[in-house]
Amino acid sequence: MPWTKGDTRPKANWVNMNKFIEEFDLKKTKAYELIKLPEMQEAVRRFGERTIRVNLPLADEILRKIY
């Protein structure tokens, strides 16, 4: 769905796992457990076998709802 003027979703800011871990001050194991949650799948993109990107604003929004 394209963005509209009334859309309240935060602008996507895709970062790698290291930045995600640093931003949320997480241990590596906990970060990988979090991205496997069904709720987080909208904020996570996988490219190939090893590359993972996380949408920081959306991940923050989802984690606030969960915790």
C-alpha positions as CSV (number, residue, x, y, z in Angstrom):
1,M,0.0,0.0,0.0
2,P,1.5,3.4,-1.0
3,W,2.1,6.0,1.6
4,T,-0.6,8.6,1.9
5,K,-0.7,12.0,3.6
6,G,-2.7,10.6,6.5
7,D,-0.5,7.6,7.1
8,T,0.9,7.6,10.6
9,R,3.5,4.8,10.0
10,P,7.1,5.9,10.8
11,K,9.4,6.3,7.8
12,A,11.4,3.2,7.2
13,N,15.0,3.2,8.4
14,W,16.5,-0.2,7.5
15,V,19.7,-1.0,9.5
16,N,21.8,-4.1,9.9
17,M,21.7,-6.3,13.0
18,N,24.7,-4.7,14.6
19,K,23.0,-1.3,14.5
20,F,19.8,-2.9,15.8
21,I,21.7,-4.5,18.7
22,E,23.5,-1.2,19.5
23,E,20.3,1.0,19.2
24,F,18.3,-1.2,21.6
25,D,21.3,-2.1,23.9
26,L,20.6,-5.9,23.5
27,K,22.7,-9.0,23.7
28,K,23.2,-10.7,20.4
29,T,21.3,-13.8,21.4
30,K,18.3,-11.7,22.6
31,A,18.2,-9.6,19.4
32,Y,18.0,-12.7,17.2
33,E,15.3,-14.2,19.5
34,L,13.3,-11.0,19.1
35,I,13.5,-10.9,15.3
36,K,12.1,-14.4,15.2
37,L,8.9,-13.4,16.9
38,P,5.8,-13.5,14.7
39,E,5.0,-9.9,15.6
40,M,8.4,-8.7,14.4
41,Q,8.2,-10.2,10.9
42,E,6.8,-7.0,9.4
43,A,9.9,-5.1,10.6
44,V,12.5,-7.7,9.4
45,R,13.8,-8.4,5.9
46,R,16.1,-11.2,5.0
47,F,18.3,-11.1,1.9
48,G,20.0,-14.4,1.1
49,E,21.1,-16.6,4.0
50,R,23.1,-14.2,6.1
51,T,21.9,-10.6,5.5
52,I,19.2,-9.3,7.8
53,R,17.8,-5.7,7.9
54,V,15.5,-4.3,10.6
55,N,13.2,-1.3,10.2
56,L,14.2,0.6,13.4
57,P,11.1,2.8,13.8
58,L,8.7,-0.1,13.2
59,A,10.7,-2.4,15.4
60,D,10.5,0.2,18.2
61,E,6.8,0.5,17.8
62,I,6.2,-3.2,17.9
63,L,8.5,-3.8,20.9
64,R,6.7,-1.0,22.8
65,K,3.4,-2.9,22.2
66,I,4.9,-6.2,23.3
67,Y,6.8,-5.0,26.3
